[in-house]
Amino acid sequence: AAFVVDDIIQMIPVAIGERVIDLQLIVETDLDSSTGVVLDVGDGDDPDRYIDGATVGQAGGFAALGSGIVTAAAAVALNKKYAAADTIDVKIATAASGTPAASGTIRLRAFIVAAN
């Protein structure tokens, strides 16, 4: 089935006390026949904590930690120490405006460290 707005794909588990220090979203193929797909990357508390509004699903490509984030408050959010177990998720912020692709690959790579 095609992705719809607000679908959440749980990708990477995060344990208590860990911090995400780098993150990469890789979409290897075009996820629709038009230019509609927009992806966010975040967690259960903030669905676009790490990447906000990535358009890499429209033709394939790469988005990095902090993409689309410009405010000081958002920069503080990037340094979150997890007080409870969670997952790093990809959220469909905008669904395909054309025909969804029959298949595609979304990869998420995170570098996570245990915090003191």
N, C-alpha and C positions, 0 to 999 in steps of 0.2 A: 504494500500500500504506500501511497505517496505521503510525504511529510505534510503536516498541516501546521498552521501558526500555533506556537506555544508547545509543540512537541518537545520533550526533553529526552536526550540520549545520555544515560549515565555511562561515563567512560572510564574514569580512573579513581580508585578509592584513595582517600586521604585519612590517615590515622590521627588520633589525638596527639597534639603537640607538634605536628608537622607544619611546615611552611612551603608554599610553592615559590620557587625562586626563578624559574623560567618555564615557558610554555609555548608550544608551537601547534597551530592548527593547519593541517594539510588536507586539501581536497584534491584528489587526483584527477577527477573528471568533472565535466559540466553536469550539474544536478537537475537542470531543466532545459527546455528548448528556447527559453527566452532569457530575461535578465531580472529575475525576481528574488531568488533565494538570498536571504541575509541570515547569518549565523552569529550567535553570541556564545561566549564561553564563560562559565562561572560555577557557582556551587548552590547548595540549598538555600543559603541566605541571600545571595545576590547573583542572579542569573547572567549578568554581564560583568562580573567582577574583573575578569582577566582580559577578555576581548569583547568589544562592543561594536556590533554592526559590520562584521566581516562580510565582504561580497565575494569571497573566494569560491563559493558554491556556484557562481554564475558562469564560470569558465574554467574552474580549477585554479589552484594556486596555494599560497602560503600566507598566514597571518601570525604575528608574534604577540607575545605577552605585552599588554598595554595598548594594543591597536585600538584607536578610536577614543582612548581615555585621555582627557586633558586637564581635569580639575585636580586641585590639591587633595580634596577629600578622596577622590578615586585613587590617587597615588598611595595614600595611607592604606586603603583597602587592599592593595596589592601585597602588603606585608602582613597579612592575616596569619596569626597562629591559631590553628584549629583547636578549639576547646572540646569538640565532640567529633566523632568519626563522620565523614561526609563523602561525597563524590564530586569530582570535577566533571561538569556536564556540558554538552553542546545543546543549545536551545535554538529551535527554528523561530527566529524573530519575524521573518517574512517568508511565506511559502512561495513555491514556484508560481510565476505568473503565466507560464506557458505549460506545455506538456511536461510532467515530471520525467526524469530519466528512468529507464527500466532498471538501471543499477548504477551504483557509484560507490566510491570509497571515501570515507571521512576518517582521518587519522588524527589522534591527539597525542602529543608527546609532552610529558611534564617532567621537570627536574624538581624533586621534592627533598627537603632536608628535615631532619629532626631538630626542633628548636630547643634552646636551653630553657 
